[in-house]
Amino acid sequence: MSRTAVSRPGMAAVAAVLAVLVSGGARSDPSVQPRQPAPAFSTARTSGYNTDRNAYFGDLHVHTKFSFDAYIFNVRATPDDAYNYAKGATVRHAGGYDVRLTDAPLDFLAVTDHAEYLGIVPAMNDPASPLSRIPYAPQLFSRDPAKIQSAFAKVATSIGEGRELPELHSPETSSAAWGSIVASAQRHNEPGRLTTFIGYEFTSAPQGMNLHRNVIFSGSRAPEAPFTALQSQNPEDLWRWMDGYRARTRNDVLAIPHNMNGSDGRMYERTSWDGRAIDKAYADLRIRNEPLAEMSQIKGTSETHPSLSPNDEWSNFEIMESYIGTPTPVTRFAGGYVRDALKAGLVFQEKNGFNPFKIGFIGSSDTHNAASGVEEGRYVGKVGFTDGTPERRFSVPPNGARDWHDAPEPSATTARFQQWGAAGLAGVWAEENTREAIFAALRRKETFATSGPRIRVRYFVGYDFPADMMTRTDLVRVAYARGVPMGGDLLPRRGRTPQHLVWAVRDPHAGWLQRVQIVKGWVENGEAKERVFDVACSDGLTPDPRTGRCGDNGATVNLADCGVSENKGAVELRTLWTDPTFDPNQRAFYYVRAIENPSCRWSTWDAIRAGVQPSPTMPKTIQERAWSSPVWYAPRV
């Protein structure tokens, strides 16, 4: 293995790194599956067009006042507010303060309000609407928390049961809200500056098990009304509806599941909705409509769980172990995390010849404030006033308590808030910042997820990278010509071992990189296995030949002020790695995980600002990270 790890260059060097990351000329290699061509663009190219693709960051999971569980908690921000926030404008939080991005504007965004009872709750608060005369409508906007909870539970329970309340059936109200969402996305779409997508959330949660999906449309056309979980909770019915939409309009659409961690194992269950064995028709239907998963967001990260990956020291990251919206504990972790799903997919492919779980990764926020605050030090909660202050989210002693010894035990609700993270982001590699280019990247899975920072990750696998690959100025172009990028399939070549080109660059406004890893899954004797390899280390360290791990780089966090080591870590880490365990006859997947030095978690920032000790029941630090979509290797049949 040859490796280059650059630790502390100045900003000029960072600019040079980024330039090479998106630059690239070399002959193509016919033995690897060819790079998918760029889509046919319906508009003129933007000034940022790059055949070797740029990194763009966005959020495909944002709620506004039209969601039933946002308006009820005092969120009044509109889709226009969400898009303006993405462009750098200020949004008023339900807690009575202003929030704004401190980093650069986002590159793309989708407002994805819940389709179930879309716009109904705001209408219940409008005296001019007949919905305001429903007997329990005043309770939703009462000052009595018990009355609010009682009325809210009535609405939320009906969604969980897939049963529409007759008194809330108002197609004209939901149609008006949907029209506002579509019009806002159209109004704010600015190729080259901000790409907007029309979207919504399909909110299926049978018995409280989370099967939610965000549905994202490729262009300017939208259906007259979304398909909702009040029509069917079965995701297979959603996929068939999507197929029908695609056939009728010749416009693409995809669904992105999230919070697999709260599904109690049902998101990637090994059977269909009604318990039948999965067949090829099911696998094709699913992967055609659901090529991605939102693996990191406020309600936890769904990469893996310590019980599923006991040999992965980094598996215990922002874990949420309860159902969505209830204290019910999750009891089945298999089927609820993407690494487990990828492994199950390999077994399906090996035994049956098809893979229903061939998924790429993104992150997003799931903010219900129309504003996604991804920075740990500027976390403002998820759902309006319910967790909009440190006291409400229990990161500082509530109710006037002087310290944690005087503080009451957290309620089931606030205990859930403690498990939440600051948010995630979606990353894509696309030719330009347009709907066509970004949607094409989503479709081909040339995507990556981050836990919040704008870490750039590139990943290629091939057989014939030149010896000087890591120092070439046309590295990216050569990588595309002679390898396959994240999201792709590598074909076998007799007698050859693949090379993995891994490259991660830190967010200049976030932490320094500590290490880059490759996560491998494979099938051996019919059983799926996994292993994590450290492949590049910061500070001149190398992976220990015995443990396969980078040594401790000595990075620390000062819990008095959240200061971090400024002389530890790397601006970029890159390597050309070969798998020492590679077996050409074993089916496998690989993905990259880049990990920052430790830094303060949002809860510690809250405590420091309040002048109190961090909560003894919450992690004090985290290690932010990014994950590439996988590359799959299939042996010769």
N, C-alpha and C positions, 0 to 999 in steps of 0.2 A: 504494500500500500504506500502511495506517495501522498503527502499531505502538506498543505499550506495553511497556516493559521495566523492571521494578522491581528495583533492585539490592540495597539493604541495609536493609529494614525490620526492626523488632524482632519479638519473638515474637508480640506482639499482632497485628501486621500479618500474620504468617505464618498465625495462626489464622483471620484474616479471609479470607485467600486460600483456605485449605482449605475454609472454609465456603461460599464462592462456587463453588468447584470442584464441590461436590456439591449445590448448590442450583439452583433454576432458576425462567414462564407466557407463552405466546404462542400465536397461532393456528398451525395446521399448514399446511404448504405441500404441496399435492397433486402438484407437479411433481417432487418428489424421492421416492425410494423410501421408503415409510413405515418408521418405527421399529418393530422387532419388539415385540409386546406382551410384558409380563411373563408368565412361566409361571404356571400354576395351582398354588398352593402347597398341599401336603398337611398343613402344620402352621400353627399360628398365627404371625402375623408377629412378628418380634423387635423389640426396642425401637429398634434401629438402622435400621429399614426406611426407605428413601428412594426415592421414585419416580424421582428423577434420578440415582440410583446412586452408590454409594460405591466408593472404591478399596480393594481387598483384596490382600494379598500372601501368597504361599504357595510351597510346594515340592511338585511332583508327581513327584519322582524321588528316592526315599530307599531305601537298602538296609539290611538288618539281618543278624543272624547266620544267617538262613535262606538267604541267597545263597551259592552255592558259593565265590565269590571274595571273600567277607567273612570267613566263619568260619575259613577256612584261614589267614587273616592275623591271627588272634587277636581278631577282633571277636566279642563275646559279647552285645552290646546287642540287645534285643528290639524288636518293634513297639511295645509299651507304652512302652519307653524313648524311641523316636522321637517318639511323640505327646506324651509328657511334656516332652521337650526343646522341642518346638514351643510348649508352654505356658509355658516358662521354667524348667523343672527342669534339674538337672545330670545329665550322662551321663558315665560313665567311658570314656575313650578306651582303645583297645588298647595305646597307648604308656604307660599307667600314670598318666595325669593326668586331671583333670576338665575338661569343656568345658561352656559354657553360653552362651546368647544374651545379649548385652549390650544389644541393642536391645529393642523391644517384642516380645511373643510373635508368632508367625506367625498368620495368619487361617485358613489351610487347609493340609492336608498329605495326601499319599498315600504309604504304604509300598508300594514296587514291587519286591519281591524277584524275582530271576531265576526264571522258572517251570521252567527246565531243571534237573533234579536238586534241586528245591525241598526243602530240609530234609534232603537226603541226607548232606551232609558233616558236619553236627553229629551225625547218627546214627552215622557211621563212627567217631566219637570216644566213643561210648557203649558201654561193655562189655556192656550188656544187649541191645544191638541186634545181630542177625546181620550187619549191614553192617560192624561193627567187625572181623569175621573175614575180610574181603576181604584178600588178601595185601599189597596196597600201602596199605591203610588206615593202618598205623603210620607209613609214610613221610610221609604228609600232616602228621603232628604230631611229626615228628622235630626234633631240634635241628640236624640237618645240612641246610643250605640246598640242597645239591645233591639230596638225597633228596626234599625238599619240592617243589622245582621239577620233578623228574622225575614225581612222582605227580600234581602239579597239571596239568602239561602233558597227561597222559593224559586227565584229565577235561575240560579246556578244549578240547583238540583234537577230542574227540568232539562237543562242542557246535558247534564251527566246521564240522564235517563233517555235522552234522545226523544223527548216528548214535549211538543210545543204547547205552551199554555194558550188556550183559545183566546183569552182576553188580550194577549200580546200579539196576536196575529194582525199585522198591519203592513201588507205588501207595499202600499204607497209610501209609508214612512221609511222602510228599509230601502226602497228603490231610490228615494231622494238622497239618503245617506250614501248609497253606492254611487250614485251619479256625482256627488260631491267628491268622493275619493278618486274616481276615475278622472274627473275634470282637473283635480289638483295635480295628479301625476302628469297629465298632459301639459298643464300650464308650466310646470317647473322643470320639465325635461329640457336640458340644455347640452347638446352634444359637445363633448370636449371640456365641459365644466362639471355638470352634475347629471348623471343618468338616473332617471326614475323609472320604476316598474309598477304597473298596476298589479295589485295583489290583495289577498285576504287570508284569514286563518280559518281552517276547517277544524272545529273544536270537538272532536270525538273523545269521550272519556267514560267508557262503560265501567260502572262500579268504581269510578274514580281513577281508573287506570288511564294514564295519559297516552292518547294516540293522535295528538294534534299534528297538523301539517300546515305549513304556509304554502299557498298556491300562487305561483308567480307567472304572469303572462309575458310573452316575449315582446310584444309591440304595442301599438296604439289601440288595437281592438280589444274589447272586453265583452263578456256575456251580459245578457240583460240582467241576470241575477246570479250570484254565486250558488254553487251546490253546497248545502250545509249539512251538519250532523243532525239537524232536526228532520231532514229528509231520510238520511240513513247514517248510522254510526260506522258502518262497514267501510273501511278504506278502499276495499275492492270496488265498491260502487262509485266512490270518488274517482278512482282511476279510469273506470269505464266512461264516466261522464267526461273526463279529460280527453279520452280517446275520441269521443263524439264531438267535442268542441274542436279538436284538432282537425278532424275530418270535414266538419262543416265550414270552418273558417280558413283552413290552411295556415293558421297561426299556431305557434308552438306554446306549450305550457308545461310547467313541471311543479311537482309538490316536494316540499322539503320537510321531513319530520324533525321534531325537536323534543327535548326532554324525554328521550328514551329512558333515562334514569328514573323517571316517575311512572313508567308503564307497568311495573311489576313483571317484567319479562315478556310483555305482550307485543312490544314494537317489532321485535325480530323473532317472533315465535316460529317454531319449526313446522307449524301447520298453518292452514288457511284460517280465515275468520270463523268458519263453521266447523273447524276441527279436521277437515280433510287433509290428506297428504298433499304436500306441495308438488305440483307438476310443472312441466315446461311452460304451459300456457300461463300459469300464475306467475312464474319467474319472469317471463317476457313482459307481461302486463305491468308488473311491479317496477322492473328496472327501466322500462320505457318511460314511466311516469315519475319515478322517484330515484334519480341517479345520485342524489346527494343526501347528506345528513347534517343538520346543525348541531355540532358536537359540543360547542361551548357557548354559554350564555349566562344571564344572571342567575337562573335557577340551576346552577351547577354545570359541571362538565361531564359529558357522557363518553369519554374515551374508553375508560376501563375502571374496574373496581378492585380494591385490594384482594377481595376474596376470589376474583377471577384471575388476577395477575399477581400472585403472592411473591414472585421473584422480581417484580418491577418496583424498585424503590420510589419511583415517582408516580405511582398509580393513585396515591391518596391525595388527589388534587381537586379542591372545590367539589367535594362529594355531597350530593343531596340524597338522603335515604328515606324520603317520605313521598306519599302521593302529592299531586299538585293541589294546593288549596285545602288539604286536610292533614291532620297529624298521623294518619294511617301509615304505618311503616311499610316500606318495600320489603318483601320476603324473598323475591326471586330476582337475582341480578343477571343471570344468563338470559339473553334475549333483550336486555335493557342497556347494552353498551356496544359501541360501534366495533371495537376490536373483537369482541366475542362474535358479533354478526359477521365480520369479515372471515373469521375462522370457520364459522358454520357454513358460509358460502363456499369456501374451498372444499369442504366435505361434500356438499351438494354437488359441486362440479365433478368431483372425483367419482362419486357413486352413481350419479344420475345424468351427468352431462349438461347441467345447467346451474346457474348461480343467481339466486334471487336477491343476494345481498352484496352486489358489486358496486359499492358506494364510495363516492368522494366526500370531502369534508369542507364545511364552512363553519364560521362562527357568526353570531349576531347578538342582539341585545335582549329582545323581548321587553323592552321598556314600555310601560304604559303611561309615560309622561310626555310622549312625543319627542323626547330628547334622550339620547343614549349616552350616558356618561361613563365611558369605558376606563377612565383613569381612577386608580385606587384612591388617590388623594383628593378626588373631587366627586366621590360617589354620593348620589342623591336618592338612592332607593329605586324601587321598581314601580310601585303602584300608588301614585298620588300621596295623600296625607297619611296613608296607613303605615308607611315606612320612610316618610320624607324627612325625619329628623333622627339624630343619633339616639335620642331617648326612645323613640318608637321602635327602632330596630335593635334596641338593647345593646348597643355598642358602648354606651356610657350608662352609669347607674340611673335608673328612671325614678320618677316620683320624688325628686328632691333628695334622694339618698346621697350621703356624703361619699361613700365608697362601696365596693362590691360586698363587703360584709353586711352592710345595711340594706342592700338591694333585695327585692323580692325575687322569687324564682320566676324565670321567664314563662309566659304562657305558651301554649302549643303554637300559637301564631308567631309570637316573637322568636321562639326557638327555630322556626322555619326561616325567618329573616336572617338569623345568624349563619345559616348554611349557604346563603346566597352569595354570589360573587359580583364583581363590579360590571361584568358584561363581556361579550366577545365581539370579534369583527370577522367579516368575510373578506378573504383576499382572492383575487383572480389574476391570471396572466392573460392579457388581451391586447389586440393590436391597437385599440384606441378606446376612449371613454365614450362609447355609444351603446344603445340598447342591443344592436345587432352583435357587436363584438363581445360585450360582457355576457350576454345570454349564451352565445356560442361557447364561451369558456366554461360557463356553468354546465352546459349540456355535455361537453367532452371531459368534464371533471378536472380541468387544469385549474384547480382551486386549492386554497389552503385556509386553515382556520387559525385564529389567534385568540388568546384569552383577554385581549384588549390592546396591547401594544402593536404598532405597525411594523412588526418583524417581517422582513422579506425572506421567503424561502423558495429556492429553486431546486429541482430534483429531476435528474435524467438517469436512465439506465441503458447501457449499450455494450457492444463488444469491441469496438475499434476506435476508442478515443486515443488520440496521438499521445506520445510520451510527454510532450510539452503542453498538454491540455490546460493545466491549471495556471499557466502564465500567458496564454494566448489572449490577444485583444479581441479575437473573434470567437471566444469560448462558447457563447450562447448559440451562435449560428452553427458551429460544429456540433454542439450537443443535439440540436434539433435534427441535423442532417444524419448523424450517426447513432442516435439513441431515441428513446421515447420519453416524453415528459410525464410528470405526475398525472394520474388518471388513465394512463395507457397500458397496453399489453405488450410484453416482451416475448418474442418467439424464440424457441431454442435454437442453438447452433452447435452442431456436433463438435465435441472436444473443447468447447470454449466456456469460460466462466464470465458472467457479466460484470461490468464495472459500474459502480454507483457514483455519480457525480452529485455531490451535496454542497449546497451553498446557502448560508444564512447571513443576513446583514441586520444589525440591530436597528431599532427605532431610535433616531437621534434624540428624541425627547423622553426616552424610557431607560430601562436598565441595560447593562452590559451583558453580552452573551457569555455563559459559563461553559456550555458544552452543546454538541449536536449529536443526536442519537439516530439509529435506524432501528425501527421495530419490525421484526420479521414474524410472519405466521406461515406455517407449512403443514402439509399432511404427511403423516408417517404411519404406515400400516393401518390406514383408515381413520386415524385419530389426528385431530388438529392440535398443533403445538405452537408455542410462541417463545421468542427470546428478544431481549433488548441489547443492542450493541452501542457503546459509546464509540463514535468514529472520529470526532475532532474535539480537542480540548483547548481551553484558553490558557494564557500565561505560560506558554512553552511546555505545558504538560502533555503527556501521551497516555493512551489507555494502558492500564496495567495488563500485561500479558496473561496473568493468572485470573483476575477478576473481570477483565474487559471493561473496567471503569476508569474514568479520568480521576486523578487525585484531587483532593480538596484545594481549590485555588485561593482559599483564605479570605474570600469575600464575606463581609460582615454587615450587620444593620445596627445602628444606634437606636434603641427603642425609646430614647428620651426625645429625639427629634426626627426620627426616620432617616437620618443621614446614612449614606451607603459608601462603601469603599470606592473611591474614585480612581484607584490605581490597580484595580483587579477586573479581569474580564476582557472581552474582545469586541471590537467593532464588527468584525466579520469572521466567520469560521467557514472553511471550505476544505473539501477533501475528495480524493478519488479512491474509493474503497471497494474491496472485493470481499465477498462473504466467505469466511473460512469454513463454513459448514455447508456451502452450496452443494446440492446433489441435483444433477440435471434431470433426474427422474422424479423429483418431488415438486408437486404444485405448491406455489408460494405467493405471498404478497409481501411488499416492503413499503413502509412509509417513514418519513423523516419527522423527528421531534427536536426542535431547537429550544433550549432552556436558558433563561436569564439567571444572573446572580440573584440571591435573595433580596427582597424589598418588603416594605411594610404593606400589610393587607389594609383594606379600607377601614376595617374596624379599629385597627391601631391608630390610623390617622384621626379617626373620630375622637378616640380617647385622648390623644396628645393635644388636640385643639381644645378639648374640654378641661385639660389639666388633671386628668385622672389616670390611673393605671389601666392598661388594656384588659379587656374581659378575660378572666381565667378560663372560660369555656370556649373561647374562639382562637383560631390560629393567629399568632402575632405577625408572622411573615408568610409570604408565598414566593414561589418562583414562577413568574410569568413565562408563557411559552407559545410556540406555534407548531402546527402540524401540517405537513403536506398531505394531499390525497395520495393514495397508494399507487404503486405500479404492480401489476400482476404478472407472474411468470407461469407459463403453462408448459409442461414437458411434452416431448414429441409423442404422439399417439401411435 
